[in-house]
Amino acid sequence: MATETSNTPSQELVESIETFAGQNGPYYAREFVKIQSAKGLPRSFNPTAALLGPVWAAARGLWGYFWVFAIINLFALVQVGRGLWGDLGADKLAKATRLTAKSDEMAQRAIDALAAGTSNAEALQRNSDNLAKAAQRALEAAEQAAAGATTVLIFGIILVLIIMAVQGYTSNMAYEQKYGRWRIDKSEGSGVNMKDIIFGIVMIVIMYPLTLYRFTVSRPMENLVTFPANKDLFNAVAENLEGWFDYIAVQGADVFDGVTATIRALLDGLETVLVGTPWPVTFLVIVVLAWRLAGPRVAIFTIAALAYLAFLGYWEKSMATVALLGAAAVLCVVIGIPIGIWCAKNKNAYTVVRPILDFMQTMPAFVYLIPVIAFFGTGKPPGILATIIFGMPPVVRLTALGIKGVPESIKEAAIAFGCTKRKLLFDVEIPLALPSIMTGVNQTILMCLSMVVIASLIGAEGLGSDVLVALQYASKGTGLLAGLAILFCAMIIDRIVQGRFVREDDGR
């Protein structure tokens, strides 16, 4: 946006602002010039925006401004309404009434018991006295809440005045920024739009009365507070889903067993290497890998982290955890990178895959365990499957991003020199996209490791089982030590996987 340096604005600028603003154009021309020429915070106040805030914003097409101040104004008006009409102590007063009635009932039972000569008369009277004291406390709390109505009202009024001042002082600046966007792109809305005004007023008319009614009436309509849910519909849908899960589990039993057997074979091989191999050999191989791929500093850190795992008795469980992680990560990479390449090459494929990835990333991790248990049972292979679902999206997304990010000029040059599609992919696109792909692999590995504790709920074992036991028995020390063990495993893997690329970037 161009900034006027002289005190006298050009006629062209004034006409441009008046054209943009439409109604009340001279006022906005004067204020915009003041804003553009101000060296510090401009002193521009819009009385209309101060009074009408959200309605003014809707009229001028500032919808972000509209929603922010509509909600803030509503909050302030709720405080005013509570102070004026709200029965602030109604809930506590109702509680006091209930407790008093219960106390009277208990006292009458004590009198009857005393007249009958039974032994529980004293206990009944004691309960009656306790209920009476609780009722008195609730009554006092109700009186205090009612006495605070004036404070709430004053707070609401002050808040309304502050919001009006903020609206007045910020509106012209927000509108001037919109004007700057309009000068660059004429598709940006300008002037006053009657449809926008009507829409804004309708939204306020719907939002404000209902919300004020909800927070100022002691007992609002039940359907206004709680949505009238259909329990029969819920039960029917839940039963149908259970039947669907059972049907698929029975019909696809052979497929699910095959998947479980494949994962178990991969996991058994990794556990044989990591757990079955004598610990000095495994220790030495990991340290040498860290030295060769990431440098001496990472190797020293790896020695310290592995020593922590060994001396605190976490070595075997850590290696079992790394085996679980390795099996999940290998499958994520083997499946995810080709899918990512396919998505980068085919827009239609990415259109289909993207919502699936969104679902996989946004669905709570515990929910993954439900279909996994239904189809694959419990144990380590089902835990790996749940980890794959949770950890695969990053490698798919970042692989697609890396392949898409290869410059077209480089691909055209490679094709001009006779590259086939296969050589173009393996010799040009993948090498150039490798940093992005490896970042995706790294993120997938770390997300898989974060799933270890959750997977232990269905028998995946490893370090996650120690954390789970610590949670069950509130064993703070055990849980912290096991959590640090998981952290060190993650850091070792992260440094080794990323070490080579970090060293290349540093020129070493």
Rosetta blueprint (number, residue, H / E / L):
1 M L
2 A L
3 T L
4 E L
5 T L
6 S L
7 N L
8 T L
9 P L
10 S L
11 Q H
12 E H
13 L H
14 V H
15 E H
16 S H
17 I H
18 E H
19 T H
20 F H
21 A H
22 G L
23 Q L
24 N L
25 G H
26 P H
27 Y H
28 Y H
29 A H
30 R H
31 E H
32 F H
33 V H
34 K H
35 I H
36 Q H
37 S H
38 A L
39 K L
40 G L
41 L L
42 P L
43 R L
44 S L
45 F L
46 N L
47 P H
48 T H
49 A H
50 A H
51 L H
52 L H
53 G H
54 P H
55 V H
56 W H
57 A H
58 A H
59 A H
60 R L
61 G L
62 L L
63 W H
64 G H
65 Y H
66 F H
67 W H
68 V H
69 F H
70 A H
71 I H
72 I H
73 N H
74 L H
75 F H
76 A H
77 L H
78 V H
79 Q H
80 V H
81 G H
82 R H
83 G H
84 L H
85 W L
86 G L
87 D L
88 L L
89 G L
90 A H
91 D H
92 K H
93 L H
94 A H
95 K H
96 A H
97 T H
98 R H
99 L H
100 T H
101 A H
102 K H
103 S H
104 D H
105 E H
106 M H
107 A H
108 Q H
109 R H
110 A H
111 I H
112 D H
113 A H
114 L H
115 A H
116 A H
117 G L
118 T L
119 S L
120 N L
121 A H
122 E H
123 A H
124 L H
125 Q H
126 R H
127 N H
128 S H
129 D H
130 N H
131 L H
132 A H
133 K H
134 A H
135 A H
136 Q H
137 R H
138 A H
139 L H
140 E H
141 A H
142 A H
143 E H
144 Q H
145 A H
146 A H
147 A H
148 G L
149 A H
150 T H
151 T H
152 V H
153 L H
154 I H
155 F H
156 G H
157 I H
158 I H
159 L H
160 V H
161 L H
162 I H
163 I H
164 M H
165 A H
166 V H
167 Q H
168 G H
169 Y H
170 T H
171 S H
172 N H
173 M H
174 A H
175 Y H
176 E H
177 Q H
178 K H
179 Y H
180 G H
181 R H
182 W H
183 R H
184 I H
185 D L
186 K L
187 S L
188 E L
189 G L
190 S L
191 G L
192 V L
193 N L
194 M H
195 K H
196 D H
197 I H
198 I H
199 F H
200 G H
201 I H
202 V H
203 M H
204 I H
205 V H
206 I H
207 M H
208 Y H
209 P H
210 L H
211 T H
212 L H
213 Y H
214 R H
215 F H
216 T H
217 V L
218 S L
219 R L
220 P L
221 M L
222 E H
223 N H
224 L H
225 V H
226 T L
227 F L
228 P L
229 A L
230 N L
231 K H
232 D H
233 L H
234 F H
235 N H
236 A H
237 V H
238 A H
239 E H
240 N H
241 L H
242 E H
243 G H
244 W H
245 F H
246 D H
247 Y H
248 I H
249 A H
250 V H
251 Q H
252 G L
253 A H
254 D H
255 V H
256 F H
257 D H
258 G H
259 V H
260 T H
261 A H
262 T H
263 I H
264 R H
265 A H
266 L H
267 L H
268 D H
269 G H
270 L H
271 E H
272 T H
273 V H
274 L H
275 V H
276 G H
277 T L
278 P L
279 W H
280 P H
281 V H
282 T H
283 F H
284 L H
285 V H
286 I H
287 V H
288 V H
289 L H
290 A H
291 W H
292 R H
293 L H
294 A H
295 G L
296 P H
297 R H
298 V H
299 A H
300 I H
301 F H
302 T H
303 I H
304 A H
305 A H
306 L H
307 A H
308 Y H
309 L H
310 A H
311 F H
312 L L
313 G L
314 Y L
315 W H
316 E H
317 K H
318 S H
319 M H
320 A H
321 T H
322 V H
323 A H
324 L H
325 L H
326 G H
327 A H
328 A H
329 A H
330 V H
331 L H
332 C H
333 V H
334 V H
335 I H
336 G H
337 I H
338 P H
339 I H
340 G H
341 I H
342 W H
343 C H
344 A H
345 K H
346 N L
347 K H
348 N H
349 A H
350 Y H
351 T H
352 V H
353 V H
354 R H
355 P H
356 I H
357 L H
358 D H
359 F H
360 M H
361 Q H
362 T H
363 M L
364 P L
365 A H
366 F H
367 V H
368 Y H
369 L H
370 I H
371 P H
372 V H
373 I H
374 A H
375 F H
376 F H
377 G L
378 T L
379 G L
380 K H
381 P H
382 P H
383 G H
384 I H
385 L H
386 A H
387 T H
388 I H
389 I H
390 F H
391 G H
392 M H
393 P H
394 P H
395 V H
396 V H
397 R H
398 L H
399 T H
400 A H
401 L H
402 G H
403 I H
404 K H
405 G L
406 V L
407 P L
408 E H
409 S H
410 I H
411 K H
412 E H
413 A H
414 A H
415 I H
416 A H
417 F L
418 G L
419 C L
420 T L
421 K H
422 R H
423 K H
424 L H
425 L H
426 F H
427 D H
428 V H
429 E H
430 I H
431 P H
432 L H
433 A H
434 L H
435 P H
436 S H
437 I H
438 M H
439 T H
440 G H
441 V H
442 N H
443 Q H
444 T H
445 I H
446 L H
447 M H
448 C H
449 L H
450 S H
451 M L
452 V H
453 V H
454 I H
455 A H
456 S H
457 L H
458 I H
459 G L
460 A L
461 E L
462 G L
463 L H
464 G H
465 S H
466 D H
467 V H
468 L H
469 V H
470 A H
471 L H
472 Q H
473 Y L
474 A L
475 S L
476 K H
477 G H
478 T H
479 G H
480 L H
481 L H
482 A H
483 G H
484 L H
485 A H
486 I H
487 L H
488 F H
489 C H
490 A H
491 M H
492 I H
493 I H
494 D H
495 R H
496 I H
497 V H
498 Q H
499 G H
500 R H
501 F H
502 V H
503 R H
504 E H
505 D H
506 D L
507 G L
508 R L
